[in-house]
């Protein structure tokens, strides 16, 4: 009997790992099962989510869907959520112009079908999709790097107050940040390639970036860099030429850029009376506002944020954490990063290509959050109450993977710590 159980676990371990990690993630995101975030944490994101709630309320009054709503009556955020629960739809709203608002269209359509009066049902959709995508990544990590690295990934996510509060939010649609990364992972999966060739998967990647941009341009540089990490890992592990790495990386970047521009064009068509005015308001004025070129001229109150240097903004996100990066331990962000750096350096000095690839990817992943902090410093300066989540996209997540993997392999042979598969494509 014992042998049969062991044989069953070995045969179906991939599916069992997926199911277990999915359940852990879903409980963490939907119900804060591990108490990683306090109630006050969620309040900081209510102002953005209320835009989607207003869009749903607009749909309740049988008005045509117009993306996201921006309330014009003197209501508090609590009043908006209360109106949703009470099924009141007499709130005067105006369209939110800063993005296409795909999430508003999506949840408005779902509300017309199901008419739930509890917003948690709609939030559960986001929790479900994000948990499913992350569980796929966990499965890939287990069979490429072993259980210790996968445990580090799961720990970093469920112990993060920031991921916990963002995961189910109707506005942020966090799963759209992860989808491009998952598509790139699938690019190297022979089982997937039996049904979808690489060209079609590139189309899926373009669609994933397009969907992300339609749900908001926030953090798009982070999302693109994050999605390229599997490409870099495979290149180092398989010792491919720099030319091939550059060509593949350039392809991802060009596809992402085209998808971004396609989203801007679609947004422009619905934002203004003419496509030219819409493009100017969406792309030119929007980028100028986020980077600080004209923000102070349009909104004088933003002077103090515009005048901040990129270094000051970045420093703020390094040393001025209001809450611990890890929910269950009172440790500072610099201390955690120092541990991760030491572990990554340890990996890069080994002979194994996998160790080298993982260590290099950790350092490369720092570019994902830093790109947004620096390139869009005004947005980062204004949103200092929430942009800390970018450190988990995926710098700190990979950091914990590196730390757990390094510690485990120091006490065991690398053969035991690595997964049975020698190729990411064998997943």
C-alpha positions in Angstrom: 0.0 0.0 0.0 2.8 2.4 0.9 4.6 1.6 -2.3 1.4 2.3 -4.3 1.0 5.7 -2.7 4.6 6.6 -3.5 4.2 5.4 -7.0 1.0 7.5 -7.4 2.7 10.6 -6.0 5.7 10.1 -8.4 3.5 9.6 -11.4 1.2 12.5 -10.8 3.5 14.8 -8.9 3.4 17.5 -11.6 -0.4 17.7 -11.4 -0.5 17.5 -7.6 2.1 20.3 -7.3 0.0 22.4 -9.6 -3.2 21.8 -7.6 -1.6 22.4 -4.2 0.1 25.6 -5.3 -3.1 26.8 -7.0 -5.1 26.3 -3.8 -2.5 28.0 -1.7 -2.4 31.0 -4.0 -6.1 31.3 -4.4 -6.7 31.2 -0.7 -4.0 33.8 -0.1 -5.3 36.2 -2.8 -9.1 35.9 -2.2 -9.4 35.6 1.5 -6.0 36.7 2.8 -5.8 33.2 4.3 -2.2 33.7 5.6 -2.9 37.2 7.0 -0.1 38.7 5.1 -1.9 42.0 4.8 -3.9 44.0 7.3 -7.4 45.5 6.5 -5.9 49.0 6.2 -3.7 47.8 3.3 -6.6 47.1 1.1 -8.0 50.6 1.6 -5.1 52.1 -0.2 -6.2 50.5 -3.5 -9.9 51.3 -3.2 -9.7 54.6 -5.0 -8.5 52.9 -8.2 -10.8 49.9 -7.9 -13.8 52.3 -7.4 -13.4 53.2 -11.1 -14.4 49.7 -12.1 -17.2 49.6 -9.5 -18.6 52.8 -11.0 -18.4 51.2 -14.4 -20.4 48.3 -13.1 -22.9 50.6 -11.6 -23.2 52.4 -14.9 -24.0 49.0 -16.5 -26.7 48.4 -13.9 -28.6 51.5 -15.1 -28.5 50.0 -18.6 -26.1 52.6 -19.9 -23.7 51.7 -22.6 -20.3 50.5 -21.3 -17.6 53.1 -21.5 -14.7 51.6 -19.7 -14.0 53.1 -16.4 -16.1 55.6 -14.5 -15.0 58.7 -12.7 -17.5 60.0 -10.2 -18.5 63.6 -10.2 -20.8 63.8 -7.2 -19.4 64.5 -3.7 -19.2 60.9 -2.7 -16.6 59.0 -0.6 -15.1 55.8 -1.8 -17.2 54.0 0.8 -20.3 55.5 -0.7 -19.4 54.0 -4.0 -19.0 50.5 -2.6 -22.2 50.9 -0.6 -24.1 51.9 -3.7 -22.8 48.7 -5.4 -24.0 46.5 -2.5 -27.4 48.3 -2.4 -27.7 48.1 -6.2 -28.0 51.9 -6.6 -27.1 53.2 -10.0 -28.0 56.9 -9.9 -24.4 58.1 -9.5 -23.3 60.6 -12.1 -20.1 59.5 -13.7 -17.7 60.7 -16.4 -15.4 58.4 -18.5 -11.9 57.9 -17.0 -9.7 59.0 -19.9 -6.2 57.7 -18.9 -6.8 54.2 -20.3 -9.1 52.2 -22.5 -10.6 50.5 -19.4 -10.9 46.9 -20.6 -11.6 45.7 -17.0 -14.6 48.1 -16.8 -16.0 46.6 -20.0 -15.3 43.1 -18.9 -16.9 43.3 -15.4 -19.8 45.4 -16.6 -20.6 42.6 -19.1 -20.3 40.0 -16.4 -22.6 42.1 -14.1 -25.2 42.2 -16.8 -25.2 38.4 -16.9 -24.9 37.5 -13.2 -25.9 40.7 -11.4 -24.0 39.8 -8.2 -24.4 42.3 -5.4 -21.2 41.1 -3.7 -18.0 42.4 -5.3 -16.0 39.4 -4.0 -17.5 37.2 -6.7 -15.9 39.4 -9.4 -12.7 39.7 -7.4 -12.6 35.9 -7.3 -12.2 35.8 -11.1 -8.9 37.7 -10.8 -7.7 35.6 -7.9 -8.6 32.4 -9.9 -6.7 33.4 -13.0 -3.6 34.8 -11.2 -3.4 31.7 -9.0 -3.6 29.5 -12.1 -0.9 31.3 -13.9 1.4 31.4 -10.9 0.8 27.7 -10.3 2.0 27.0 -13.8 5.2 28.9 -13.1 5.7 26.9 -9.8 5.4 23.7 -11.8 8.1 24.9 -14.2 10.4 26.0 -11.4 10.0 22.6 -9.6 11.0 20.6 -12.6 13.7 22.9 -13.7 15.3 23.9 -10.4 13.7 21.6 -7.8 11.4 21.9 -4.8 13.5 24.3 -2.8 13.5 27.1 -5.4 9.8 26.5 -5.9 9.2 26.8 -2.2 11.1 30.1 -2.2 8.8 31.4 -4.9 5.6 30.3 -3.1 6.8 31.8 0.2 7.7 35.1 -1.4 4.2 35.5 -2.9 2.0 34.4 0.0 4.2 36.4 2.5 4.0 39.6 0.5 1.4 42.1 1.7 1.7 43.9 -1.6 0.9 40.9 -3.9 -1.9 39.9 -1.6 -3.7 43.2 -1.9 -3.1 43.7 -5.6 -4.0 40.2 -6.7 -7.8 40.4 -6.7 -8.2 44.1 -7.3 -10.6 44.8 -10.1 -8.6 47.7 -11.5 -5.1 46.4 -11.4 -5.9 43.0 -13.0 -2.5 41.7 -11.7 -2.8 38.5 -13.8 -2.3 40.6 -16.9 1.2 41.4 -15.6 2.1 37.7 -15.4 0.4 36.4 -18.6 3.3 37.6 -21.0 5.8 35.8 -18.8 3.8 32.5 -18.9 3.5 32.8 -22.7 7.3 33.1 -23.0 7.7 30.0 -20.8 5.4 28.1 -23.1 7.7 29.1 -26.0 10.2 26.5 -24.8 7.7 23.7 -24.0 7.8 20.9 -26.6 4.5 19.6 -25.5 2.9 23.0 -26.2 4.7 23.3 -29.5 3.1 20.1 -30.7 -0.2 22.1 -30.9 1.1 25.6 -31.3 4.2 26.6 -33.2 6.5 29.4 -32.0 4.9 31.9 -34.5 1.5 31.4 -33.0 2.9 31.7 -29.5 4.5 35.0 -30.5 1.0 36.1 -31.5 -0.2 35.1 -28.1 2.6 37.1 -26.5 1.5 40.1 -28.6 -2.1 39.6 -27.4 -1.0 39.3 -23.8 0.8 42.7 -23.9 -2.1 44.2 -25.8 -4.5 43.0 -23.1 -2.3 44.4 -20.3 -2.1 47.8 -22.0 -5.9 47.9 -22.5 -6.2 47.4 -18.7 -3.8 50.2 -18.0 -0.3 51.4 -19.1 1.0 51.3 -15.6 4.1 49.2 -15.1 4.3 48.2 -18.8 8.1 48.4 -18.8 8.3 46.2 -15.8 6.0 43.6 -17.4 8.0 43.5 -20.6 11.4 43.1 -18.8 9.8 40.5 -16.5 8.5 38.5 -19.5 12.0 38.3 -21.0 13.6 36.5 -18.0 12.8 32.9 -19.2 14.6 33.9 -22.5 17.7 35.0 -20.7 17.7 32.0 -18.4 17.5 29.5 -21.3 20.2 31.4 -23.2 22.7 31.2 -20.3 21.7 27.6 -19.4 22.1 26.4 -22.9 25.1 28.6 -23.6 23.6 30.1 -26.8 25.4 32.8 -28.6 25.0 36.5 -27.7 23.8 37.1 -31.3 21.0 34.7 -30.9 20.1 36.1 -27.5 20.1 39.6 -28.9 17.9 38.6 -31.8 15.3 36.8 -29.6 15.3 39.6 -27.1 14.8 42.2 -29.8 11.9 40.2 -31.2 10.1 40.2 -27.9 10.8 43.9 -27.5 9.5 44.8 -31.0 6.4 42.6 -30.5 5.7 44.3 -27.1 6.2 47.7 -28.7 3.8 47.0 -31.5 1.2 45.7 -29.1 1.6 48.7 -26.9 1.1 51.1 -29.9 -1.9 49.1 -31.0 -3.5 49.6 -27.6 -2.7 53.3 -27.7 -4.3 53.6 -31.2 -7.5 51.8 -30.0 -7.5 54.0 -26.9 -7.1 57.1 -29.0 -10.0 56.2 -31.2 -12.4 56.2 -28.3 -10.8 59.0 -26.2 -11.3 62.1 -28.4 -13.2 63.4 -31.4 -10.4 62.7 -33.8 -7.7 60.0 -33.8 -5.0 62.6 -33.9 -6.3 64.4 -30.8 -6.8 61.1 -29.1 -3.3 60.0 -29.9 -1.9 63.3 -28.6 -3.9 63.1 -25.3 -3.1 59.4 -24.8 0.5 59.0 -25.8 2.2 62.4 -25.9 0.4 64.1 -23.0 0.2 60.8 -21.0 3.9 60.1 -21.2 4.8 63.7 -20.5 2.7 63.6 -17.3 4.2 60.3 -16.1 7.7 61.3 -16.8 7.3 64.9 -15.5 7.9 67.0 -18.6 4.6 68.9 -18.4 3.0 67.6 -15.2 3.7 70.7 -13.2 2.3 73.0 -15.9 -1.0 71.0 -16.0 -1.3 70.3 -12.3 0.7 72.9 -10.3 0.3 70.8 -7.1 2.6 68.2 -8.6 5.6 70.5 -8.5 7.3 68.8 -5.6 7.0 65.4 -7.4 8.3 66.7 -10.7 11.3 68.3 -9.0 12.4 65.0 -7.4 15.3 63.4 -9.1 15.1 59.8 -10.3 17.7 58.9 -7.7 15.5 60.4 -4.9 12.5 58.5 -6.1 14.5 55.2 -6.3 16.0 55.8 -2.9 12.5 56.3 -1.4 11.6 52.9 -2.7 14.7 51.3 -1.2 14.8 52.8 2.3 11.3 54.2 3.1 9.2 51.0 3.3 6.3 51.7 5.6 5.7 47.9 6.1 8.1 44.9 6.1 8.5 43.3 2.7 7.8 40.0 4.4 4.7 39.8 6.5 5.9 37.4 9.1 9.3 38.9 9.9 10.4 42.4 10.9 13.3 42.7 8.5 14.3 45.6 6.3 14.3 45.6 2.5 18.0 46.3 2.2 18.8 43.4 4.6 16.7 41.0 2.5 18.3 42.2 -0.7 21.8 41.8 0.8 21.0 38.1 1.6 19.7 37.6 -1.9 22.7 39.2 -3.5 25.1 37.0 -1.5 23.2 33.9 -2.5 23.1 35.0 -6.2 26.9 35.6 -6.2 27.4 32.2 -4.7 25.4 30.7 -7.5 27.3 32.5 -10.2 30.6 31.1 -9.0 29.5 27.5 -9.6 30.2 25.4 -12.6 26.6 24.5 -13.2 25.0 26.4 -16.0 21.7 26.4 -14.2 23.2 28.0 -11.1 24.8 30.6 -13.2 21.6 31.3 -15.2 19.5 31.6 -12.0 22.1 34.0 -10.4 22.3 36.2 -13.5 18.5 36.3 -13.9 18.2 37.6 -10.3 20.4 40.6 -11.1 18.7 41.2 -14.4 15.3 41.1 -12.7 16.2 44.2 -10.8 15.8 46.2 -14.0 12.1 45.4 -14.1 11.0 47.6 -11.1 13.8 50.1 -11.5 12.8 50.8 -15.1 9.4 52.1 -13.9 10.8 54.0 -10.9 13.3 55.8 -13.2 11.5 56.2 -16.5 8.2 57.2 -14.9 9.5 58.9 -11.8 6.5 61.3 -11.4 4.1 58.4 -11.3 6.3 56.6 -8.9 6.7 59.7 -6.7 3.0 60.3 -6.5 2.0 56.6 -5.9 4.5 56.0 -3.1 1.7 54.3 -1.2 1.6 51.3 -3.6 4.4 51.1 -6.2 6.4 49.0 -3.8 4.6 46.0 -5.3 7.0 46.4 -8.3 9.9 44.9 -6.2 8.0 41.6 -6.3 7.8 41.8 -10.1 9.8 39.7 -9.9 13.0 40.8 -8.2 12.2 39.7 -4.7 10.4 36.6 -5.9 13.5 35.4 -7.7 15.6 36.5 -4.8 13.9 34.2 -2.5 14.1 31.4 -5.0 17.9 32.0 -5.2 18.3 32.1 -1.5 16.4 28.8 -0.8 18.0 27.1 -3.7 21.5 28.2 -2.6 21.0 27.2 1.0 19.6 23.8 0.0 22.4 23.0 -2.4 25.0 23.9 0.1 23.8 21.0 2.2 23.1 18.6 -0.6 24.6 17.8 -3.9 23.4 19.9 -6.8 22.1 16.7 -8.4 19.6 16.3 -5.6 18.6 20.0 -5.7 18.0 20.1 -9.4 14.9 18.7 -10.9 14.9 15.5 -12.7 14.5 17.3 -16.0 17.6 18.9 -17.5 15.7 21.1 -19.9 13.1 23.8 -19.3 11.5 22.5 -22.5 10.8 19.1 -20.9 8.2 20.6 -18.5 
